[in-house]
């Protein structure tokens, strides 16, 4: 980044910080702070071990230093400004989840589509936290990171003193690690009046079962609906790719999905009640369907310390798991981005949201803080950008774009200020 470009960005950030009303996290005086200044880039030297007793101290520092990136600790300390972690004396920490689009499976290359995908995963994770763990909306805060994803802060007093091991157990639950599918399926033999055995019964959890039991049912239904909606030849081809399922078994299974029993129930009604129809296939057949994608239950955990498809065979349990960056959640001394600060890699606002406000939030509109004054920049390479409802299909070389787009492109190091690189 040219010095002129960095100076321009710093000036725009300063204008923002002089106008915005910054609100610190709870227990400000117990938190460590860290900053990366424009002068510290591109080496990203973190100036940490800072602390503030009052909001005005924090605001004065931000407005004076104008950081490119601002962070505060998830942890609370007795002496947050102490120069070593041992001297700080840890008192507890918020429970933090970090969802970054770069860490998701099959993430699209388009920035806008990437943000759409990670928002969907964030809403899924919120469902786990609110329904399975019973956290109250008021104790959960969602924050757009300003970059490629979202942070979730849980400030329920019950999680404050959890250590790394306990937090890892929460991740294990969210990701389905160690999930034993055998717990959710049962095989029984029914007997008649005279002890004569009838056909065996095979059950899975009903659709209204709590926690992972209900998710197993949902994944079974999702798979069956996918097979049902395929053309017969496609369905047979897909099913018969697995060992032990020939075209005849596959055809019988597919045909059975299309009929109702004498009570008027179809396969979807039965599965929702937790009943598996063995007339369509053996218990071994159904067990294979249920267990086929057990690995898909587990989240793809990123080891980065910084920041369903229906075409495959098996149950789309991928769609039921929770996504999170495990090292962030288990690190009880993690620094997390300061809500309402600006992200130095995009110029977008780190935007706090209510649980209910996430669904309608559009980061490429609602996290944009700069105006539309024209700015001359020089693109290092072609780039397509969607922002503020506008599409910018830009070629390499000099272009004139609105300020909000210019800040984004320069912060991303895709462009430099001015009409030439020299």
C-alpha positions as CSV (number, residue, x, y, z in Angstrom):
1,X,0.0,0.0,0.0
2,X,1.4,3.4,-1.0
3,X,1.9,6.0,1.8
4,X,-0.7,8.3,0.1
5,X,-3.2,5.5,0.1
6,X,-2.7,4.7,3.8
7,X,-2.9,8.4,4.6
8,X,-6.2,8.7,2.7
9,X,-7.7,5.7,4.5
10,X,-6.5,7.0,7.9
11,X,-8.2,10.3,7.2
12,X,-11.5,8.7,6.3
13,X,-11.3,6.5,9.4
14,X,-10.6,9.5,11.5
15,X,-13.7,11.3,10.2
16,X,-15.8,8.3,11.0
17,X,-14.4,8.0,14.6
18,X,-15.0,11.7,15.2
19,X,-18.7,11.3,14.4
20,X,-19.7,7.9,15.7
21,X,-20.7,7.2,19.3
22,X,-18.6,4.3,20.4
23,X,-20.1,2.0,23.0
24,X,-17.6,-0.2,24.9
25,X,-18.5,-3.8,26.0
26,X,-19.7,-4.5,29.5
27,X,-17.0,-4.2,32.3
28,X,-14.8,-2.1,30.1
29,X,-12.3,-1.6,32.9
30,X,-11.7,-5.4,33.1
31,X,-10.9,-5.9,29.5
32,X,-7.6,-5.9,27.6
33,X,-7.4,-3.9,24.4
34,X,-5.3,-4.3,21.3
35,X,-4.9,-2.1,18.2
36,X,-3.2,-2.3,14.8
37,X,-2.4,1.2,13.5
38,X,-2.0,2.2,9.9
39,X,1.7,2.8,10.6
40,X,1.9,-0.8,11.8
41,X,0.8,-2.2,8.5
42,X,1.4,-4.3,6.4
43,X,3.3,-6.2,9.2
44,X,0.1,-6.1,11.4
45,X,2.0,-5.4,14.6
46,X,-0.5,-5.7,17.5
47,X,-0.3,-3.0,20.2
48,X,-2.0,-4.9,23.1
49,X,-1.9,-5.0,26.9
50,X,-3.8,-1.7,26.9
51,X,-6.7,-0.9,29.3
52,X,-9.1,1.9,29.9
53,X,-11.0,2.9,33.0
54,X,-13.7,5.0,31.3
55,X,-15.5,5.2,28.0
56,X,-14.0,8.7,27.4
57,X,-10.5,7.3,27.8
58,X,-11.2,4.7,25.1
59,X,-12.9,7.1,22.7
60,X,-10.0,9.7,23.1
61,X,-7.4,7.0,22.3
62,X,-9.3,5.7,19.2
63,X,-9.9,9.2,17.9
64,X,-6.2,10.1,18.4
65,X,-4.5,7.0,17.2
66,X,-7.1,6.1,14.5
67,X,-6.5,2.4,14.4
68,X,-6.9,0.3,11.3
69,X,-8.1,-2.6,13.5
70,X,-9.4,-2.5,17.1
71,X,-9.9,-5.4,19.5
72,X,-10.9,-6.1,23.0
73,X,-10.6,-9.2,25.1
74,X,-13.4,-11.7,25.6
75,X,-11.8,-12.2,29.0
76,X,-12.1,-10.2,32.1
77,X,-9.0,-9.6,34.2
78,X,-8.0,-8.2,37.6
79,X,-5.3,-6.1,35.9
80,X,-6.0,-6.1,32.1
81,X,-3.2,-3.6,31.4
82,X,-0.4,-5.8,32.9
83,X,2.4,-6.7,30.4
84,X,2.1,-10.5,30.8
85,X,-0.9,-12.8,30.8
86,X,0.1,-14.3,34.1
87,X,0.1,-10.8,35.8
88,X,-3.3,-10.0,34.4
89,X,-5.1,-12.6,36.6
90,X,-7.9,-14.1,34.6
91,X,-11.4,-13.7,36.1
92,X,-13.6,-15.2,33.4
93,X,-14.5,-14.8,29.7
94,X,-17.5,-14.4,27.4
95,X,-18.3,-17.4,25.2
96,X,-17.2,-16.4,21.7
97,X,-18.0,-18.0,18.3
98,X,-16.3,-16.9,15.1
99,X,-17.8,-17.8,11.7
100,X,-15.6,-16.9,8.8
101,X,-16.7,-17.7,5.2
102,X,-13.1,-18.7,4.3
103,X,-13.4,-21.6,6.7
104,X,-16.7,-23.0,5.3
105,X,-17.0,-25.9,3.0
106,X,-17.8,-25.1,-0.6
107,X,-17.6,-21.4,0.1
108,X,-18.3,-19.4,-3.2
109,X,-15.6,-17.1,-4.5
110,X,-17.9,-14.1,-4.8
111,X,-17.7,-11.8,-1.7
112,X,-21.4,-11.2,-1.7
113,X,-22.4,-14.9,-2.0
114,X,-19.7,-15.7,0.6
115,X,-21.4,-13.3,3.1
116,X,-24.8,-14.8,2.3
117,X,-23.6,-18.3,3.1
118,X,-21.9,-17.4,6.4
119,X,-25.0,-15.5,7.5
120,X,-27.1,-18.7,6.9
121,X,-24.5,-20.7,9.0
122,X,-24.7,-18.0,11.8
123,X,-28.5,-18.3,12.0
124,X,-28.1,-22.0,12.3
125,X,-25.6,-21.7,15.1
126,X,-27.9,-19.2,16.9
127,X,-30.7,-21.9,16.7
128,X,-28.4,-24.3,18.6
129,X,-27.5,-21.7,21.2
130,X,-31.1,-20.5,21.8
131,X,-32.9,-23.7,21.6
132,X,-30.5,-26.5,22.6
133,X,-28.6,-24.5,25.3
134,X,-31.4,-22.2,26.3
135,X,-29.5,-18.9,26.3
136,X,-31.7,-15.9,26.4
137,X,-31.8,-13.4,23.5
138,X,-30.6,-10.7,25.8
139,X,-27.4,-12.7,26.7
140,X,-26.5,-13.3,23.0
141,X,-25.0,-10.6,20.8
142,X,-24.4,-11.0,17.1
143,X,-21.7,-8.9,15.4
144,X,-20.8,-8.6,11.7
145,X,-17.0,-8.8,11.8
146,X,-16.6,-6.2,9.0
147,X,-14.8,-8.8,7.0
148,X,-16.0,-12.3,6.0
149,X,-18.3,-13.4,8.8
150,X,-19.9,-12.9,12.1
151,X,-19.0,-13.2,15.8
152,X,-21.4,-14.3,18.5
153,X,-20.8,-13.1,22.1
154,X,-22.6,-15.1,24.8
155,X,-22.6,-13.2,28.1
156,X,-24.7,-15.5,30.2
157,X,-23.2,-15.5,33.7
158,X,-23.2,-19.3,33.7
159,X,-20.5,-19.4,31.0
160,X,-18.2,-16.8,32.4
161,X,-15.9,-19.1,34.3
162,X,-15.9,-22.0,31.9
163,X,-12.4,-23.2,31.0
164,X,-11.0,-24.3,27.6
165,X,-12.1,-27.9,28.2
166,X,-15.7,-27.0,28.9
167,X,-15.8,-24.7,25.9
168,X,-14.5,-27.5,23.7
169,X,-17.3,-29.7,24.9
170,X,-19.8,-27.1,23.7
171,X,-18.0,-27.1,20.3
172,X,-18.2,-30.9,20.3
173,X,-22.0,-30.7,20.8
174,X,-22.4,-28.1,18.1
175,X,-20.4,-30.0,15.6
176,X,-21.7,-33.5,16.5
177,X,-18.3,-34.8,17.3
178,X,-18.6,-38.2,19.0
179,X,-22.3,-38.4,18.0
180,X,-23.5,-42.0,18.2
181,X,-26.2,-42.6,15.7
182,X,-27.0,-45.9,17.3
183,X,-28.6,-44.0,20.2
184,X,-31.2,-42.6,17.8
185,X,-32.3,-45.8,16.1
186,X,-34.0,-48.8,17.6
187,X,-34.9,-52.2,16.2
188,X,-37.7,-54.2,17.9
189,X,-39.6,-57.4,17.1
190,X,-43.3,-57.2,17.6
191,X,-45.3,-60.2,18.8
192,X,-48.8,-61.2,18.1
193,X,-51.5,-62.6,20.6
194,X,-50.0,-66.1,20.6
195,X,-46.4,-65.1,20.7
196,X,-46.0,-65.3,16.9
197,X,-43.4,-62.9,15.7
198,X,-44.5,-60.3,13.2
199,X,-42.3,-58.1,11.1
200,X,-39.6,-56.2,13.0
201,X,-40.2,-52.5,13.7
202,X,-37.4,-50.0,13.1
203,X,-37.6,-46.4,14.5
204,X,-35.8,-43.2,14.5
205,X,-36.5,-40.1,16.7
206,X,-39.7,-38.2,15.9
207,X,-39.5,-34.8,14.2
208,X,-40.4,-32.9,17.3
209,X,-37.7,-34.5,19.5
210,X,-35.3,-32.0,21.1
211,X,-31.6,-31.5,20.2
212,X,-29.7,-33.8,17.9
213,X,-32.5,-36.4,18.0
214,X,-34.8,-34.1,16.1
215,X,-32.0,-33.2,13.7
216,X,-31.4,-36.8,12.8
217,X,-35.1,-37.1,11.9
218,X,-34.8,-33.9,9.9
219,X,-31.8,-35.2,8.0
220,X,-33.6,-38.5,7.2
221,X,-36.6,-36.5,5.9
222,X,-34.4,-34.3,3.8
223,X,-32.7,-37.2,2.1
224,X,-36.0,-39.0,1.4
225,X,-37.5,-35.8,-0.1
226,X,-34.4,-35.4,-2.3
227,X,-34.7,-38.9,-3.6
228,X,-38.5,-38.5,-4.0
229,X,-38.0,-35.3,-6.1
230,X,-35.5,-36.9,-8.5
231,X,-36.4,-38.5,-11.8
232,X,-36.7,-42.3,-11.3
233,X,-33.6,-43.1,-13.4
234,X,-31.6,-40.5,-11.5
235,X,-32.7,-41.8,-8.1
236,X,-31.9,-45.5,-9.1
237,X,-28.5,-44.4,-10.4
238,X,-27.8,-42.6,-7.1
239,X,-29.0,-45.3,-4.8
240,X,-27.3,-48.1,-6.6
241,X,-23.8,-46.5,-6.3
242,X,-23.6,-48.0,-2.8
243,X,-22.4,-51.4,-2.0
244,X,-25.2,-53.9,-1.5
245,X,-27.9,-51.8,-3.3
246,X,-28.5,-53.0,-6.8
247,X,-30.9,-51.5,-9.3
248,X,-33.8,-53.7,-8.1
249,X,-33.6,-52.6,-4.5
250,X,-33.1,-49.0,-5.6
251,X,-36.2,-49.2,-7.8
252,X,-38.3,-50.8,-5.1
253,X,-37.2,-48.1,-2.6
254,X,-38.1,-45.3,-5.1
255,X,-41.4,-46.8,-6.0
256,X,-42.4,-47.2,-2.4
257,X,-41.8,-43.5,-1.8
258,X,-44.7,-42.7,-4.1
259,X,-47.5,-44.6,-2.4
260,X,-49.6,-44.2,0.8
261,X,-50.7,-46.9,3.1
262,X,-54.2,-48.0,4.0
263,X,-54.3,-45.3,6.6
264,X,-53.5,-42.6,4.1
265,X,-50.0,-42.0,5.5
266,X,-47.1,-41.4,3.1
267,X,-43.4,-42.0,3.9
268,X,-42.9,-38.4,5.1
269,X,-45.7,-38.7,7.7
270,X,-44.3,-42.0,9.0
271,X,-40.7,-40.7,9.3
272,X,-41.9,-37.5,11.0
273,X,-43.5,-39.8,13.6
274,X,-40.2,-41.7,13.9
275,X,-41.4,-44.8,12.1
276,X,-39.3,-46.4,9.4
277,X,-41.1,-48.4,6.7
278,X,-39.2,-51.7,6.3
279,X,-41.3,-52.6,3.3
280,X,-39.0,-50.3,1.4
281,X,-35.8,-51.9,2.5
282,X,-34.1,-53.9,5.3
283,X,-33.0,-52.6,8.6
284,X,-29.4,-52.8,7.3
285,X,-30.4,-50.7,4.3
286,X,-31.9,-48.0,6.5
287,X,-29.1,-48.0,9.0
288,X,-26.7,-47.4,6.1
289,X,-28.8,-44.4,5.0
290,X,-28.8,-43.0,8.5
291,X,-25.1,-43.6,9.2
292,X,-23.8,-42.8,5.7
293,X,-22.9,-39.2,6.3
294,X,-22.1,-39.4,10.0
295,X,-18.8,-37.6,9.2
296,X,-20.9,-34.8,7.7
297,X,-22.3,-34.1,11.2
298,X,-19.0,-32.8,12.3
299,X,-18.1,-29.3,11.6
300,X,-15.0,-28.5,9.4
301,X,-12.9,-27.0,12.2
302,X,-10.4,-24.3,11.1
303,X,-7.0,-24.4,12.7
304,X,-6.4,-20.8,11.6
305,X,-5.6,-18.8,14.8
306,X,-6.6,-15.4,13.2
307,X,-9.5,-14.5,12.1
308,X,-25.6,-30.3,0.5
309,X,-25.6,-30.9,-1.8
310,X,-28.1,-33.6,-2.9
311,X,-25.8,-35.1,-5.5
312,X,-24.0,-37.2,-3.0
313,X,-25.4,-40.4,-1.5
314,X,-26.5,-40.4,2.1
315,X,-28.2,-38.1,4.6
316,X,-27.6,-34.4,4.3
317,X,-26.7,-34.1,8.0
318,X,-24.2,-31.5,6.9
319,X,-27.1,-29.1,6.9
320,X,-27.9,-29.8,10.6
321,X,-24.5,-29.2,12.1
322,X,-23.1,-26.0,13.6
323,X,-20.2,-24.1,12.2
324,X,-17.6,-22.3,14.3
325,X,-13.8,-21.7,14.5
326,X,-12.9,-24.0,17.4
327,X,-9.7,-22.2,18.5
328,X,-11.6,-18.9,18.9
329,X,-14.3,-20.5,21.1
330,X,-11.9,-22.5,23.3
331,X,-9.3,-19.7,23.8
332,X,-10.3,-18.0,27.0
333,X,-7.9,-15.1,26.4
334,X,-8.9,-14.3,22.8
335,X,-9.1,-10.7,21.5
336,X,-12.2,-10.0,19.4
337,X,-13.1,-7.1,17.1
338,X,-14.5,-4.0,18.8
339,X,-18.1,-3.5,17.7
340,X,-18.7,-0.2,15.9
341,X,-15.0,0.0,14.9
342,X,-13.9,-0.2,11.3
343,X,-12.3,-3.2,9.7
344,X,-9.0,-2.1,8.2
345,X,-9.2,-4.7,5.5
346,X,-12.5,-3.6,4.1
347,X,-13.5,-0.2,5.6
348,X,-16.8,-1.8,6.7
349,X,-18.2,-1.3,10.1
350,X,-18.0,-4.0,12.7
351,X,-21.7,-4.0,13.2
352,X,-23.6,-5.2,16.4
353,X,-27.0,-6.8,15.7
354,X,-29.8,-8.2,17.8
355,X,-30.7,-11.8,17.3
356,X,-33.8,-10.8,15.5
357,X,-32.0,-8.3,13.3
358,X,-29.6,-10.7,11.7
359,X,-32.0,-12.1,9.0
360,X,-32.7,-8.7,7.3
361,X,-29.1,-7.5,7.7
362,X,-27.2,-6.8,4.5
363,X,-23.5,-6.2,5.2
364,X,-22.8,-4.6,1.8
365,X,-25.5,-2.0,2.5
366,X,-25.9,-1.8,6.3
367,X,-22.2,-1.9,7.3
368,X,-21.2,0.7,4.7
369,X,-20.4,4.0,6.4
370,X,-18.8,6.2,3.7
371,X,-20.5,8.4,1.2
372,X,-20.6,8.4,-2.6
373,X,-18.2,11.2,-3.4
374,X,-16.2,10.3,-6.5
375,X,-12.6,9.2,-6.0
376,X,-9.9,8.4,-8.5
377,X,-8.2,5.1,-7.9
378,X,-5.9,2.7,-9.8
379,X,-6.9,-1.0,-9.8
380,X,-4.0,-3.5,-9.7
381,X,-6.3,-6.2,-11.3
382,X,-9.8,-6.5,-12.6
383,X,-12.4,-6.8,-9.9
384,X,-16.2,-7.2,-9.5
385,X,-17.8,-5.5,-6.5
386,X,-21.4,-5.4,-5.3
387,X,-22.1,-2.7,-2.8
388,X,-24.9,-0.3,-1.9
389,X,-27.1,-2.0,-4.5
390,X,-24.6,-1.2,-7.3
391,X,-22.5,-3.5,-9.4
392,X,-19.0,-2.4,-10.3
393,X,-17.3,-4.5,-13.0
394,X,-13.9,-2.9,-13.0
395,X,-10.9,-3.3,-15.3
396,X,-7.3,-3.0,-14.3
397,X,-6.1,0.6,-14.5
398,X,-7.5,4.0,-13.5
399,X,-11.2,4.3,-12.6
400,X,-13.5,6.7,-10.8
401,X,-15.7,5.2,-8.1
402,X,-17.8,6.3,-5.1
403,X,-15.9,6.8,-1.9
404,X,-17.4,3.7,-0.2
405,X,-16.2,1.5,-3.1
406,X,-12.8,3.3,-3.2
407,X,-12.2,2.7,0.6
408,X,-13.1,-1.0,0.3
409,X,-10.9,-1.6,-2.7
410,X,-7.9,0.3,-1.2
411,X,-8.3,-1.4,2.2
412,X,-8.4,-4.7,0.4
413,X,-5.1,-3.7,-1.4
414,X,-6.8,-4.1,-4.7
415,X,-6.3,-0.5,-5.6
416,X,-4.2,2.6,-4.8
417,X,-5.2,6.2,-4.5
418,X,-4.8,8.2,-7.7
419,X,-4.8,7.6,-11.5
420,X,-1.4,5.8,-11.6
421,X,0.7,3.4,-9.4
422,X,3.8,5.6,-9.5
